[in-house]
Amino acid sequence: MDTWKFYDITHREHVVCNPTSNEKLARLVGLLRLPAEAHVVDIACGKGEFLIRLAEAYGIRGIGIDISPFCIADAQRQLQMRVQGAKVVFSQMNGSDFRPEEPRSLTLASCIGASWVFGGHAATLDALSGMVAPGGWVIVGEPYWLQQPSEEYLAASGASRDSFGTHVGNAEAGELRGLELVHTFVSSKDDWDKYEGLQWYAAAEYARCHPDDPDLPELLERVAKGKAEYLRWGRDTLGWAIYVFRHRPS
């Protein structure tokens, strides 16, 4: 089954494609207080909700990057519906290939929940911090272990103990790179339940409406596996947060 088709189906009910709430995203947007025409990039932008809200609030100039053609199409539709004439473009490409026109020129660079694009949390911070000007924003979303994962969970999920760090470790990784941590938005169990549960719901609805899709058995098998892992282990083992850093002036 095509990877991006799978994620398109399982995230059809999501506005924000990560385990955070609309309220927390609104708080983040309000906190930033960007100047008009701020230059922004959002790597692995999903459906573009963060960038569109920044355009609505501040009139930013921005680019959203995502490798999924489904996400880019969704983002473009939402942009046209909500902020016609905005200086925002969405581009389908691998986020690791993006380069700003000039290094250290952006007001804000973000990658919220997709550090795999750059090869991990530390590498993501390195990449984004090289894009923003002194005083600019670096925003990342990253999982962390709430407790040591069981061997059963690691075997079932295919993760390793080194796949994620701790909450404090995620924060300190930015500080070690000259970034000042100014806020975190930590996901609650309710945020996680909504993120995971909407995937189960979307898959069930798709199965009801598309019983003849040849990809349906694989879709349902993967969703059932993820549901079992989350309920048995993940809900009490894996956390997630958005880390808001500011690049210290030179």
N, C-alpha and C positions, 0 to 999 in steps of 0.2 A: 504494500500500500504506500502510495506517495506520502512522504513525511509531512509535507505542507498541507495536503488534503486532510490528513489525520488531525492536525492542529486546527485547521479551519473548522472542521466539524465539531470538535470537542470544545472550541472556544466561541461558538456562535452566540452564546448567551452572555458573554463577557463584554463589559465596557473596558475594563482595565485587565490586561492579560497577565496578571501576577497577583499574588495573595495580599493585596492591600485594598483598602476601602476607598470609595469615592470621596468620603469625608477627609481621609488622610491625604489623598491626592490634592484636594482643594486647599488644604492647609499648606501643603508644600508649595503650590503655585502662589498663594498669598505671601508666603515667607520670602520669596525670591526678590520681589520688588525690582524687576528688571527695568532698565531704561528703554524708552521707545527705540525701535530698530535694533535692539540687542541681537547679536548674531549667535544662533543656537544650533547645535546638532544633537539629535537623539538617535543613538545607534541601537539597532534591534527595536525599532519603535512600535512594533505590533500594529494595532489599529490606529495609532497616531494620537491617542487621547491626550497624552501629556503635552505634545507639541501644539495641538489644536487649542487646548486650554491656555497655553502661553500666548498664542496668537490672539485669542479672545481678550485676554487680560491686559496684554502689553503691546500688541502690534509688533511682535518680534519678526526678524528675518530668520528663517529656519529651514533646515533640511532634515527629513526623517529617512533613515536607512533601514531596510529590512530585506531579508533574503526571500521571504514568502510572497509570492505574487498575490495570494488571497489577502494578506494583511495590507499590502500596498493599495490594492483596489478598494478595500474597506476604508482606509485612511483618506484616500482621494475623494471618495463619496462623502464622507463626513465633513471634510474640509469645505467642499462646495456647498453643502447644506448649511453650514454654520458660520463660516467666515469667508464669504466670497471676496475675492480681491486680496486675500492675505498673501504676504510675501513668504510663503511656505511651499516647499516642493517635497514630494515623497519619491524615493528612488529605490528600485529593487536591485540590490547588490549585497555582496558580503561586506559586513560592517568593518572587518579588519582591513579592507582595501580603501576605506575612506581616508582622504587627506584634506585638511582645510587648505585654502589657497595660500595661506602663510602660517607657519607654526606659531603657536601661542598668540592667536589672533581672536579667538572666540570668547564670547561673554559667558557661555555655558556649554558644557559637553556632558552628555548623560548616556548611560547604558544600564537600564533598570531591569535586572533579572536575566541577563544573557552574557555573563562573563566568559562563557565558553567561546564567544566570538574571538576573544583575544588570548584565550588559553588560561583563564583563571582570574581571580580577584586582583592579585598584585599586578599582573600584566595589564589588566583593564585600567587600573589606576595610573600606571605608567603611560599608557596610550592617551588617556583623556587629559591627564595633566599636561602633556606635551602640546595639547591643542588650545588650551585656554590662556588668556592674557592674565598678568598679575592682577589679583583681586577677583578673578572670575570663578565661576562655580563648576565643581566636579560632583556629579550625582550618580551613585551606583546603587543597584539593588542586589542583594546577595544572601543566599542561605547561610545558616550556621547551625552547628549542633547544639541543641538544648541539653543533651546528655550524651554520654558515649553510646554510639549505635550498637545494637546487638549484632552478633555474627549472622543471625538469621535474617535480619533486615538488610545487612550488607549483601548477603548472598542473593536475596530476592530482588533487590533493586539494582545490583551491579555496581553500586558505589563502593568506595573504599573510605577508610577513616581519614585519609588525606584529601578526600574530595572537597571537604569544607573545613573551616576553622571554627573559632568561637566568635561570639558577638564582639567581645573586647578585641580579639585578634583582627577582625575585619576593620574595626575603628582604628586600631594602632597602625595598620598597614598604610592608611592614608597619612597619618601623622609622620610616619617614617619617611614619607616622600615630600615633606614640606607642605602638606595640606592641613588646614585647620578644620577639625570636625566641629560643626556648629549646630547640628541637629541630627537625630535619628527618628525614623518612623517605623516602629516595631510592629509587625503583624501579630494580631491576636489569633486565638484558636477560631474565633468566629470568622475572621478574615480568611483563614485557611479553609474552613468548612465551606464557605461560600465559593471560593476558588475551585476547590475540588468537586464539590457537589454540583456546580453548574456544568462541569464536564460530564458527569454521570447523566444528568438530565438531558443535556444536548445530544449525547450519544443515543439515549433511549428514544428521544423524539425523532432523530434521524432514522433509526431502525424502523420505527413505526411508519414513517413516511416514505422510506426507500427500501422496502424489504427485498428488492431484487438486485441491489448493488452487490457486485461480486466481492467488494472489499469489506462487506458488512461483518463476516465472521472474524476477520482479523481485527477490525475496529473494536468490536465488542469484547474480544478476548483481551486486547491491550487495556481497554478501560477497566474491565473486571480485575485484571492483575493490579493495576494502579490503585483501584479502590481498596482491594484487600491489603496492599502494602501500607496505604495511608491509615486505614482504620486500625490495623494490627500494631503498627510501629511508628509510622511517620508523624502522626498527629502529636505524639508526645516526645518525639526525638528531634525533629527538624524545625528550626525557626527561620525567620526571614525578616530582613529590614532594608529600608532605604537609608543610605548614608549620605548626608549632605555635607560636602567639604567646600572650603573656599581656598583658592590658591593664594598663599601669602605673597604680598608684594615683595619684589626683589630688594 
